[in-house]
Amino acid sequence: MTLHLDRTLCYKSILWEVKVKNETGIEVEDTRHARLQASADGLRRFQDSKFGMSVHWGLYSLSTHGREWIYFDDRIPYEIYRRRMEQFNPIRFNAEEWADLMVEAGQKILLITSKHHDGFCLWDTDHTDFKISNTVFKRDVLAELAPALRERGIALHFYYSLIDWTHPSYRTDWPAYVAYYQAQLRELCTRFGPLGGILFDGYWPRMKFPDDWFEFMYPRGPWDLAGTYDLIHGLQPDAVIVNNTHLLPLKGEDYQIWELDLPGENTIGFNGTEIGDNPTACWWNVNQWSYQPWNHCVRSAEELLVTYRKLREKNSVFFLNVAPRPFGDIHPEEQRVLRGIGQTIRRLNL
C-alpha cells in the first residue's frame, strides 16, 4: 500500500474518531470501534512470563547530564542533536550476550525502545533517516535481537512513543504524522517475526502541561488508536497491547501498567489507582530509565525481589528496566543485580 493510500485511510479513520469520558470522567479517545484484541494464547503467555527486561537506549545515552528527555528538557536544536548520530557507535553491543543475561535473570520478555520521544529509531526503518542504521554503527539492533531472543524462548515487545519531538509532521501535518507512525508499526509487526507485544507511551489524557510544552507534547488531532490496535492485532494476533496512559485500558488494549508503583497504587504521583479486569504489569528500574552515570544508584537484588514477590501475589508481570551504556553493553552492576535475582528465582522456584 502506498503512503498516499495510507494517508487516505488515516483521514477516514480520523473522521470517525470522537472523544468520550472513561469510567473516572477523564476525556479519552474513543476506541469502541476497535474490532480485535490479543488472542487468549497471547494473553496466557504474557501472564505466564512473569518477569521481563525493559531497555531505554538511544542518542540520549550519550548525554553527560540530564535524562532520556534531554532533547526536550534542554530544548536542543534538532540539527545539533542529530550530530549525535556521528558519535553513536555501540561496538560492544552483542544481542546474544543480552539474551543470555536475560536467561540468567529468569526473564521471558524484552521490552525495548524502538522509538522514544526524541523520534530516533533503533531499526532500519524506511520512513525516516533518523535511525540507528545511519549512525556510524550502521547496524539494526532490533534485527539482531529478534533471532537471539527467539532461540531462547524470550518474547520481543516494542516500546513505541506516540509523541515525536523531531518529526516535522507532528507539528504541521497531523494526518501525515498518523500515517507515518502507523507505517512504522506495520514495519515493526512484519520484519521481526512473532512479537509478544507493543507498549505505547506519550498519550497522557489526565496530564495538564504548561503552555510552553504544547509544541512538543500535545497531539494535533486523534491518534486513530482503534485503527492502530486493529493493525497490530491483525498482523500479530498474539501480541498484547498496552498504552501507558495511567488510566483504565480502552477497547483494543490488553493489559494495564503502572510505573514505579504496584497495581492500584500512586505513590509516584501520576499513576491511576483504578484496577480494571485486564491483566496487570508494573514497570520498575534497576537504576535510572536511561544511562546516567552522574545519577548512578543501583537497587539491590534483595530490594527488587521484595517487589517481585508482591507482584507474583497479584499475578502481575514485572518489567525491570536497565539502561545500556553508549558503548552497547549493560552496566556490570546492573548485570550483577539481574543475575542475583535470577539465582533466587531458580533456588526458591518463585
JOJOPE-V213466 format. One line per field, one symbol per residue. phi: phi as a letter, one per 30 degrees, with the letter a starting at -180 (. if undefined). burial: 1 if it has 9 or more other C-alpha atoms within 8 Angstrom, else 0. A space follows every 10 residues. Layout:
# JOJOPE-V213466
phi: ???
burial: ???
This chain:
# JOJOPE-V213466
phi: .ddddedddd eddddddbcb cddciddbdd cdcdcbbddd dddddddddi bbccbcaldd dddcaibdcd edechdeedd ddddddcdbd dddbeddedd dddddiccbc cbddbcddid ccbdddcacd addcdddicc dddddedddd dcicdcccdb dddbdcddde ccaeeddddd dddddddddb cbidcdlbcc bjcbdddccd edceeccddc addhdddddd eddddbecdc cbcddibddd djccbbbbch bdeicbddjb ddcdcdcdeb bbbcbdbcdc dbddcdaddd dddddddedd dddchcdccc dcbedddjcc eedddddddd ddddeddchd
burial: 0000011001 1011001000 1100011111 1001011110 0110011011 1111111111 1110011111 1100010000 1001100111 0000110110 1111111111 1111111111 1111100001 1111111001 1111110111 0001111111 1111101011 1011111111 1111111010 0100111111 1110000000 0011011000 0101111111 1110111111 1111111110 1111111111 1111110000 1100000011 1111111111 1100000010 1001100110 1100111111 1111111111 1001101111 1111110000
